[in-house]
Amino acid sequence: MKKASFSPDKTFFAAANGYTGFRSYFKEIFDSRQYERIYILKGGPGTGKSSLMKKIGNTASSVGFDAEAILCSSDPSSLDGVIIKNGGKKVAVLDGTAPHIRDAELPGVTDSLIDLGKCWDEKTLALHKDEIISINQKKSGYYSDAYSYLSVMKEIDTKIKAELRKNYNFKKGNDYALSIIDTVCTGKKGERETRLISSVGKFGSYYLDTLQKISGKIFYAEGKHGEARLFLSQLRERLSDMNTGITIFPSVFADEDTDAVFFKEGSAAVSSLPKPKTDASNENIFIDCSELLSPDARFDRLSLLNDMKRNLLKEAEESFKLAGDTHAELEKIYTPAMDFGAVNKITEKLSSSVLSVLE
């Protein structure tokens, strides 16, 4: 099956490799009650799931529907799902295999299972049984190593946060947060969503430029030691009781930390992520969060702890890369055993079904 390209305006993640292991937001993002239809793909590595979703996304875009790409957090060159909208109607096609296993929550009502496994040659795959078992074990070992490094990172991060909190001016930070809300929030009620725009995986630490594409104004919260995260947490807390339309972007490492907040009606964002070098089209405002820290903070200790975190992250990134390389070995076994002519027929039928539901 020829790999399809797909360049939607909105790209996000729906899962993360974080401090506590693999963390998925599939249940929240792909809530069956919120969709007209959800098509759940089943099948092994190299069976064409990602290419199928890209083709459907392209088809939807070509007829004027909005298509949102959900990228794989371990391999951002691959898709975990695609969300297609036409007005108030919404359809999703997603990968329902491990690690984000998704089965039919409302079978036959909203959810349909699409089994690509019926397109593979089981006799051919059976010849590679021992090799497949060995590769899976090796891949599992690399992921285990990566999560071990991230787990130690969590312990160090706990120490960093404790030091920051002792020396953080919460009243001043709260005033900053309320000032931004008053500036960009229209007060109009709206839907609250969760997405991710950062990941750690095959390509190391990866940041999407989606905020820069969808925002007119971006407030960049900056700080050397992690104080920007505390400020974003305050902003998120201030918004918790409001009904305004926002998208929360949790940190790849922990749900309680926040990468960014996007105000839908005001088309403005507040981000603790680094400003992309290519970002030249937005109105950018910079918030120096170091001003929220007391001069009595132990900056030498904070620098040391952050250096330890960075070194552990490098080790985790290398393990994720090895896991990705190992996954590619599995794809080399499964792909030749696939009947992609049959997969193409499924893709065409599924595309027609998606368009029919949305029209």
DRENVO-516985 format. One record per residue: residue in three letters; x, y, z of N, C-alpha, C in turn. Coordinates in steps of 0.1 Angstrom, whole numbers. Atoms other than C-alpha are relative to their C-alpha. Layout:
BEGIN
    r   n_xx   n_yy   n_zz  ca_xx  ca_yy  ca_zz   c_xx   c_yy   c_zz
  ALA      X      Y      Z      X      Y      Z      X      Y      Z
...
END
This chain:
BEGIN
    r   n_xx   n_yy   n_zz  ca_xx  ca_yy  ca_zz   c_xx   c_yy   c_zz
  MET      8    -12      0      0      0      0      9     12      0
  LYS     -8    -12      1     15     33    -11     -3      9     12
  LYS      2     -9    -11     21     56     18     -6     14     -4
  ALA      7    -13      4     -2     87     17      6     11      8
  SER     -4    -12     -8      8    122     27    -13      7      4
  PHE     11     -7     -6    -15    143     48      4     12      7
  SER     -5    -12     -6    -11    179     58    -12      9      5
  PRO     12     -8     -6    -41    191     79      5     12      7
  ASP     -3    -12     -7    -41    225     95      2     -3     15
  LYS      0      3    -15    -46    210    130      6    -14      2
  THR     -6     13     -4    -23    182    143      2      0     15
  PHE     -1      2    -14    -23    169    178      5    -14      4
  PHE     -2     14     -6    -14    139    200    -12     -3      9
  ALA     11      4     -9    -39    119    220      5     -9     11
  ALA     -6      9    -10    -14     99    241     14      5      3
  ALA    -13     -5     -3     20    104    257      8    -11      7
  ASN     -9      8     -8     50     85    270      5      9     11
  GLY     -3     -9    -11     53    101    304      7     -6     12
  TYR     -6      4    -12     66     98    339     -5    -14      5
  THR      6     12     -5     42     70    348     -3    -11    -11
  GLY      2     10     11     44     51    315     -8      6    -11
  PHE      9     -5     11     20     53    286    -13      5      5
  ARG     12     -7     -4     -8     77    291     -9      4    -12
  SER      9     -2     12    -38     78    268    -12      9      4
  TYR     12     -8     -1    -66    104    263    -10     -4    -10
  PHE      9      5     10    -84     83    238    -15      0      5
  LYS     13      1     -5   -114     78    261     -7     13      0
  GLU      6    -13     -1   -119    115    265     -2      6    -14
  ILE      1     -6     14   -111    126    229     -9     -7     -9
  PHE      8      8      9   -129     98    212    -12     -6      8
  ASP     12      4     -8   -160     97    234    -12     -3    -10
  SER     10      4     10   -186     78    213    -13      9      1
  ARG     12     -8     -1   -214    100    226      1     13     -7
  GLN     -2    -13      6   -199    130    209      2     -1    -15
  TYR     -2      2     14   -196    115    174    -12     -6     -7
  GLU     10      7      8   -220    105    146      5    -14     -2
  ARG     -5     13      3   -197     76    139     15     -1      3
  ILE    -14      2     -2   -163     62    150      3    -14     -6
  TYR     -5     12      6   -145     36    129     13     -4      6
  ILE    -11      4     -8   -120     16    149      8    -11     -8
  LEU     -9      9      8    -91     -1    130      7    -10      8
  LYS     -7     11     -7    -77    -34    141     10     -6    -10
  GLY    -10      5      9    -46    -50    127     14      2      6
  GLY    -13     -1     -5     -9    -55    133      9     11     -6
  PRO     -9    -10      5     22    -33    125      1     -2    -16
  GLY     -2      2     14     26    -26     88    -12     -4     -8
  THR     12      5      8    -10    -34     78     -7     12     -7
  GLY      6    -11      8    -17      1     64    -10      9      7
  LYS     10     -7     -7    -38     16     92      3     16     -1
  SER     -3    -14      1    -20     50     91     -2      5    -14
  SER      2     -4     14    -20     52     53    -15      1     -3
  LEU     14      0      2    -57     44     53     -6     13      6
  MET      5    -12     -6    -64     72     77      4     13     -7
  LYS     -5    -12      7    -43     97     58     -8      2    -13
  LYS      8      0     12    -62     88     26    -14      6      2
  ILE     13     -5     -4    -95     94     43      0     14      4
  GLY     -2    -14     -3    -83    126     57      1      9    -12
  ASN     -2     -7     12    -72    138     23    -14      1     -8
  THR     13      0      7   -106    128      8     -9     10      6
  ALA      9     -9     -7   -125    147     34      4     14     -2
  SER     -5    -14      2   -103    178     30     -3      5    -14
  SER      3     -4     14   -108    177     -8    -14      4     -3
  VAL     14     -4      2   -146    181     -4     -4     11      9
  GLY      2    -11     -8   -142    209     21     -3     -2     15
  PHE      2      3    -14   -146    191     54     13      3      8
  ASP    -12     -3     -8   -123    200     83      5    -14      5
  ALA     -6     13     -4    -98    172     91     11      3     10
  GLU    -10     -1    -11    -78    170    124      8    -13      1
  ALA     -8     12     -1    -49    146    125      5     -2     15
  ILE     -6      4    -13    -40    128    157     12     -9     -3
  LEU    -12      7      3     -4    118    154      4    -10     11
  CYS     -5     10    -10     12     88    171     11      6      8
  SER     -9     -7    -10     31    100    202     14     -7     -1
  SER    -13      6      1     59     74    197      6      2    -14
  ASP     -5     -2     14     62     80    159     -9     10     -7
  PRO      9    -11      5     48    114    148     -1      0    -16
  SER      2      2     15     52    103    111    -11     -9     -3
  SER     11      9      2     24     79    117    -13      6      7
  LEU     12     -5     -6    -13     85    126     -6    -10     10
  ASP      9      8     -9    -33     73    156    -15      2     -3
  GLY     14     -2      3    -65     88    143     -2     13     -9
  VAL      4    -12      7    -83    114    122    -14      4      4
  ILE     13     -5     -3   -112    135    132     -5      9    -11
  ILE      5     -7     12   -134    149    104    -13      7      4
  LYS     12     -7     -5   -160    176    110     -7      7    -12
  ASN      8     -8      9   -188    192     89    -11      7      8
  GLY     10     -6     -9   -206    218    109      0     -6     14
  GLY      1      6    -13   -218    202    140      1    -15      0
  LYS     -2     14      1   -213    167    127     15     -4      1
  LYS    -14      3     -3   -182    148    137      2    -16     -2
  VAL     -3     14      2   -167    114    126     15     -2      3
  ALA    -14      3     -3   -134     97    137      3    -14     -6
  VAL     -6     13      3   -113     69    123     13     -1      8
  LEU    -12      0     -9    -87     57    148      6    -14      0
  ASP     -7     12     -2    -62     30    155     -4     -6     14
  GLY      5      6    -13    -77      7    182      9    -11      5
  THR     -9     10     -4    -47    -15    187      9      5     12
  ALA     -9     -3    -11    -22    -16    216     10     11     -4
  PRO      4      0    -14    -11      4    235    -13      7      3
  HIS     12     -7     -2    -42     26    231    -12     -9     -4
  ILE     10     10      4    -66     -4    229    -14      7      1
  ARG     14     -6      0   -101      9    219     -9    -10     -7
  ASP     11      9      5   -131    -14    214    -13      8     -1
  ALA     12     -7      2   -166     -5    205     -8      2     13
  GLU      7     -4    -12   -183     14    233    -15      0     -2
  LEU     14      0      5   -216     18    214     -1     -8    -13
  PRO     -1      8     12   -213    -11    190    -13      0     -9
  GLY     11      0      9   -235     -8    159     -8     13      1
  VAL      7    -12     -1   -248     25    171      9     12     -5
  THR    -10    -10      4   -218     48    169     13     -7     -5
  ASP    -13      6      3   -188     24    168      0    -12     -9
  SER     -1     11      9   -178      1    140     15     -5      0
  LEU    -13      6      1   -148    -23    140      4     -4    -14
  ILE     -5      4     14   -127    -26    108     12     -8      2
  ASP    -10      9     -2   -105    -56    108      9     -2    -12
  LEU     -9      2     11    -75    -53     85      8    -13      1
  GLY     -6     13     -1    -62    -86     98     -5    -10     -9
  LYS      6     10      9    -85   -104     74      7      2    -14
  CYS     -7     -2     13    -62    -90     46     14     -5      0
  TRP    -14      5     -1    -30   -107     58      0    -15     -3
  ASP     -2     14      2    -17   -141     49      5     -7     13
  GLU     -3      6    -13    -17   -161     82     11    -10     -2
  LYS    -10     10      2      4   -189     67     14      6     -1
  THR    -13     -7      2     32   -165     57      5      5     14
  LEU     -4     -6    -13     32   -148     91      4    -11     10
  ALA     -3     11     -9     32   -182    109     14     -5     -2
  LEU    -14      4      2     66   -189     93     10      8      8
  HIS     -9    -10     -7     80   -159    112     -4      0     15
  LYS      4     -1    -14     65   -168    146     11      3     10
  ASP    -11     -2    -10     97   -171    165      7     13     -1
  GLU     -6    -13      2    112   -140    149     -9     11      5
  ILE      9    -10     -5     81   -120    157      0      1     15
  ILE      0      1    -14     81   -132    193     13      7      6
  SER    -13     -5     -4    118   -123    196      0     16     -1
  ILE      0    -14      3    113    -88    181     -9      7     10
  ASN     10     -6    -10     83    -81    204      7      1     14
  GLN     -7      0    -13    104    -90    234     10     11      1
  LYS    -10    -10      1    132    -68    223     -6     14      1
  LYS      6    -13      0    109    -39    217     -6      4     14
  SER      5     -2    -14     92    -43    251     11      3      9
  GLY    -11     -3     -8    126    -42    267      5     14     -1
  TYR     -4    -14      2    135     -9    251    -10     10      6
  TYR     10     -8     -6    102      6    262      1      0     15
  SER     -2      1    -14    108     -7    297     12      9      5
  ASP    -11     -9     -4    142     10    298     -4     15     -1
  ALA      4    -14      2    127     43    285     -8      4     12
  TYR      9     -4    -11    100     43    312      7      0     13
  SER     -8      0    -13    126     35    339      7     14      1
  TYR     -7    -13     -1    145     67    330    -10     11      3
  LEU     10    -10     -2    113     87    329     -5      0     15
  SER      4      2    -14    103     73    363     10      7     10
  VAL    -10     -7     -8    136     86    378     -1     15     -2
  MET      2    -14      3    130    119    361    -12      6      9
  LYS     11     -5     -8     97    122    380      4      3     14
  GLU     -5     -2    -13    115    118    413      8     13      1
  ILE     -8    -12      0    139    146    404     -9     12     -2
  ASP      9    -10      2    111    167    391     -8      4     12
  THR      7     -3    -12     93    164    424      8      9      9
  LYS     -9     -8     -8    123    179    441      1     14     -5
  ILE      0    -13      6    124    207    416    -12      8      3
  LYS     12     -7     -3     88    216    421     -1      4     15
  ALA      0     -3    -14     92    215    459      8     13      3
  GLU     -8    -11     -2    120    240    457     -6     13     -6
  LEU      7    -11      6    101    262    433    -11      6      8
  ARG     11     -4     -8     70    263    454      3      8     12
  LYS     -4     -7    -12     89    274    484      4     15     -3
  ASN     -5    -14      3    101    305    465     -8      6    -11
  TYR      9     -5     11     72    312    441    -10     10      5
  ASN      9    -10     -4     51    343    444    -14     -3     -6
  PHE     13      5      5     16    327    440     -9     12     -2
  LYS      9    -11      2     -2    360    445      3      8    -13
  LYS     -4     -7     12     17    377    417     -3     -8    -12
  GLY      3      9     11     14    347    395    -15      0     -3
  ASN     15      0      1    -24    347    401     -4     12     -7
  ASP      4    -12      6    -26    383    392      3      0    -15
  TYR     -4      2     14     -7    376    359    -11     -8     -7
  ALA      9      9      7    -31    348    351    -13      7     -2
  LEU     12     -7      1    -62    368    358      0     12    -11
  SER     -2    -11     10    -48    397    337     -1     -6    -14
  ILE      1      6     13    -44    374    307    -14     -4     -3
  ILE     14      4      2    -79    359    311     -8     12     -3
  ASP      8    -12      3    -94    394    312      3      5    -14
  THR     -5     -5     13    -74    403    281     -6     -8    -12
  VAL      3      8     12    -83    374    258    -13     -8      1
  CYS     12      8     -2   -114    357    273    -12      8     -4
  THR     12     -7      4   -146    368    256    -12     -2      9
  GLY     11      3     -9   -168    352    282    -11     -9     -6
  LYS     10      8      7   -187    333    256      2    -15      4
  LYS     -1     14     -4   -195    297    267      4     -8    -12
  GLY     -4      9     10   -179    269    248      5    -13      5
  GLU     -5     13     -3   -166    234    247     14      0      5
  ARG    -14      2     -5   -136    223    267      5    -13     -5
  GLU     -7     12      6   -112    199    250     14     -2      6
  THR    -13      3     -4    -80    182    258      8     -6    -12
  ARG     -9      5     10    -52    176    233     15      1      5
  LEU    -14     -1     -3    -14    172    234      8      6    -12
  ILE     -8     -5     12     12    191    213     15     -3      2
  SER    -14      4     -2     44    175    227      0    -15      2
  SER     -2     14     -2     57    140    227     15     -4      2
  VAL    -13      5     -1     87    119    235      0    -14     -6
  GLY      1     13      7     94     89    212     11     -2    -10
  LYS    -10      4     10    112     77    181      9     11     -4
  PHE     -8    -12      5    123    112    171      4      9     11
  GLY     -4     -8    -12    132    123    206    -11      9      5
  SER     10    -10     -5    114    153    222     -6      7    -12
  TYR      6     -5     12     89    165    196    -11     10      3
  TYR     10    -10     -3     68    197    196     -7      4    -13
  LEU      8     -4     12     40    205    171     -1     15      0
  ASP      1    -15      2     36    240    157    -15      4     -2
  THR     14     -3      2     -2    238    158     -5     13      6
  LEU      4    -12     -7     -6    266    183      3     12     -9
  GLN     -3    -11      8     12    289    159     -9      2    -12
  LYS      9      0     11    -12    279    131    -14      5      3
  ILE     14     -2     -4    -44    284    150     -2     13      8
  SER      0    -11     -9    -35    314    172      3     13     -7
  GLY     -4    -13      4    -35    351    165     10      6      9
  LYS     -9     -6    -10    -18    360    197      5    -11      9
  ILE     -5     11     -9      5    338    219      8      7     11
  PHE     -8     -4    -12     18    346    254     10    -12      3
  TYR    -10     10     -3     51    327    259      5      2     14
  ALA     -4     -1    -14     57    320    296     14     -6      0
  GLU    -14      4      1     95    317    300      6     -1     14
  GLY     -7      1    -12    118    306    328     10    -12     -1
  LYS    -11     10      2    150    286    332     -2    -13      9
  HIS     -1     10    -10    141    264    361    -13     -8      2
  GLY     12      7     -1    105    252    356    -11      9      6
  GLU     10     -9     -6     87    283    370    -12      3    -10
  ALA     10     -2     10     68    287    337    -11    -10      2
  ARG     10     10     -2     50    254    344     -9      3     12
  LEU      8     -3    -11     39    266    378    -10     11     -4
  PHE      9    -10      5     24    297    361    -11     -5     -8
  LEU     10      6      9      6    276    335    -10     -8      9
  SER      9      7     -9     -8    255    364    -10      9      7
  GLN      9    -10     -6    -22    286    380    -10      5     -9
  LEU     10     -4     10    -38    297    348    -10    -10     -2
  ARG      9     11      2    -53    263    343    -10     -1     12
  GLU      9      1    -12    -67    264    379    -10     11      0
  ARG      9    -12      0    -82    299    374    -11     -3    -10
  LEU     10      3     10   -100    285    343     -9    -12      3
  SER      7     12     -3   -113    254    360    -15      2      2
  ASP     14     -3     -3   -146    270    371     -7      8    -11
  MET      6     -8     10   -152    289    339     -5     -8    -11
  ASN      7      8     11   -174    278    310      5      4    -14
  THR     -5     -5     13   -154    295    283      6    -11     -9
  GLY     -5     10      8   -143    275    253     15      0     -1
  ILE    -15      1     -1   -107    264    258      5    -14     -4
  THR     -7     13      2    -83    236    248     11      0     10
  ILE    -11      1    -10    -60    224    276     10    -10     -7
  PHE    -10      8      6    -27    209    264      9     -5     12
  PRO     -9      5    -11    -12    187    293     14     -2     -5
  SER    -14      4      3     25    181    294      1    -15     -3
  VAL     -3     13      4     38    150    278      4     -9     12
  PHE     -5      8    -12     53    140    312    -10     -3     11
  ALA     10      1    -11     24    145    336    -13      8     -3
  ASP     13     -7      3    -13    154    333     -2     13      8
  GLU      2    -12     -8    -11    179    361      8     12     -4
  ASP     -8    -11      5     15    199    343     -6      4    -14
  THR      6     -5     12      5    221    313      9      6    -10
  ASP     -8     -6     11     22    229    280     -6     13     -4
  ALA      7    -12      5     -4    254    269    -15      0      2
  VAL     14     -1     -1    -39    267    270     -4      9    -13
  PHE      5     -8     11    -58    279    239    -14      5      2
  PHE     14     -6     -2    -88    303    241     -6      0    -14
  LYS      6      1     13   -110    294    212     -6     13     -6
  GLU      7    -12      5   -131    325    209     10     12     -2
  GLY    -10    -11      2   -102    349    214     11     -3     -9
  SER    -11      4      8    -79    329    192     14      3      5
  ALA    -13     -3     -7    -51    333    217      4    -12      8
  ALA     -6     12     -7    -28    309    235     10      5     10
  VAL    -10     -2     -9     -6    308    265      8    -13      1
  SER     -8     11      1     24    285    262     12      0      9
  SER    -12      2     -8     52    272    284     11     -7     -9
  LEU     -9      7      9     69    255    254      9     11     -7
  PRO     -8    -10      6     98    272    236     -6      5    -13
  LYS      5     -6     12     89    296    208      7     -6    -12
  PRO     -6      6     12     95    279    174      8     11     -8
  LYS     -8     -9      8    122    295    152     -8      6    -12
  THR      7     -4     12     98    297    123    -13      8      3
  ASP     12     -7     -4     71    315    143      1     15     -2
  ALA     -1    -14      4     68    349    126    -13      7     -3
  SER     13     -5      5     31    353    119     -9      4     12
  ASN      9     -2    -11     17    357    154      4     13      8
  GLU     -3    -11    -10     15    386    179      5     -7     12
  ASN     -6      8    -11     39    373    205      3     10     12
  ILE     -2     -7    -12     40    385    241      8     -9     10
  PHE     -8      8     -8     67    372    265     -2      3     15
  ILE      1     -1    -14     62    366    302     12     -5      7
  ASP    -12      4     -7     93    365    323     -4     -6     14
  CYS      5      6    -13     83    340    350     11     -1     10
  SER    -11     -1    -10    117    343    367     -3     11     10
  GLU      4    -11     -9    102    375    382     -9     -5     11
  LEU      9      6    -10     78    352    402      8     -8     10
  LEU     -8      7     -9    107    336    420      8      9     10
  SER     -7     -7    -10    123    348    452     15     -1     -3
  PRO    -14      1      1    160    357    450      7     -9      9
  ASP     -5     10    -10    165    333    479     -1    -14     -5
  ALA      1     14      6    158    303    457     14     -6     -2
  ARG    -13      6      2    186    278    455      2     -3    -15
  PHE     -1      1     14    193    284    418     11    -10     -4
  ASP    -10     10      3    225    263    418     -5    -14      1
  ARG      6     13     -2    206    233    431    -11     -3    -11
  LEU      9      1     11    178    239    406      6     -3    -13
  SER     -8      3     13    203    240    377      5    -14      0
  LEU     -6     13     -1    219    208    389    -11    -11     -3
  LEU     11      9      1    185    190    392     -5      0    -15
  ASN      5     -1     14    174    202    357     10     -6     -9
  ASP    -10      7      9    207    190    342     -1    -15      1
  MET      3     14     -2    200    156    357    -12     -5     -8
  LYS     12      3      8    166    156    342      3     -1    -15
  ARG     -4      0     14    180    165    308      8    -12     -4
  ASN     -8     11      3    205    137    309     -8    -13      0
  LEU      9     12     -1    179    111    319     -9      0    -12
  LEU      8     -1     12    157    124    291      7     -5    -13
  LYS     -8      5     11    185    118    266      0    -15     -1
  GLU      0     14      0    187     82    277    -13     -6     -4
  ALA     14      5      3    149     77    275     -2      2    -15
  GLU      2     -2     14    149     92    240      8    -10     -8
  GLU     -7     10      7    176     68    229     -7    -13      0
  SER      7     12     -1    156     39    242    -12      0     -9
  PHE     12     -1      9    125     51    224      4     -1    -15
  LYS     -5      1     14    145     54    192      2    -15     -3
  LEU     -3     14      3    157     18    195    -14     -8      0
  ALA     14      7      1    120      7    202     -6      3    -13
  GLY      5     -3     14    110     25    170      6     -8    -11
  ASP     -7      7     10    137      9    150     -4    -15      0
  THR      4     14     -2    126    -25    164    -14     -2     -6
  HIS     13      1      5     90    -18    155      0     -1    -15
  ALA     -1      0     15    101    -12    119      4    -14     -5
  GLU     -3     13      3    115    -47    119    -13     -9     -1
  LEU     13      7      1     80    -60    126     -7      3    -12
  GLU      7     -5     12     66    -39     98      5     -7    -12
  LYS     -6      6     11     90    -55     74     -4    -15     -2
  ILE      5     14      0     76    -89     83    -15      0     -5
  TYR     14     -1      2     39    -79     82     -4      5    -14
  THR      3     -6     13     39    -57     51     -1     -9    -12
  PRO      1      9     12     48    -84     25    -11    -10      1
  ALA     11     10     -2     21   -106     40    -14      6     -2
  MET     12     -6      2     -6    -81     33     -5      1    -14
  ASP      7     -2     13    -31    -80      4     -5     15      0
  PHE      3    -14      0    -31    -42     -1    -11      4    -10
  GLY     11     -2      9    -55    -45    -29    -13     -1      8
  ALA     12      2     -9    -81    -57     -3     -1     12      9
  VAL      0    -11     -9    -70    -29     20     -5     13     -7
  ASN      5    -12      7    -76     -3     -7    -15      0     -2
  LYS     14      1      2   -111    -16    -13     -7      4     14
  ILE      6     -4    -13   -118    -12     25      1     15      2
  THR     -2    -14     -1   -104     23     23    -10      8     -8
  GLU      9     -7      9   -126     33     -6    -14     -1      6
  LYS     13      2     -6   -157     18     11     -2      9     13
  LEU      0     -8    -12   -148     35     44     -1     15     -3
  SER      0    -14      4   -142     69     27    -15      4     -4
  SER     14     -3      4   -177     67     11     -9      1     12
  SER      8      1    -12   -192     58     45      1     13      8
  VAL     -3    -12     -7   -175     87     62     -7     13     -6
  LEU      6    -12      7   -186    113     36    -15     -1      1
  SER     15      1      0   -222     99     36     -5      4     14
  VAL      4     -4    -13   -224    103     74      0     15      2
  LEU     -2    -14     -2   -212    139     73     -8      9     -9
  GLU      7     -8      9   -232    151     44    -14      4      5
END
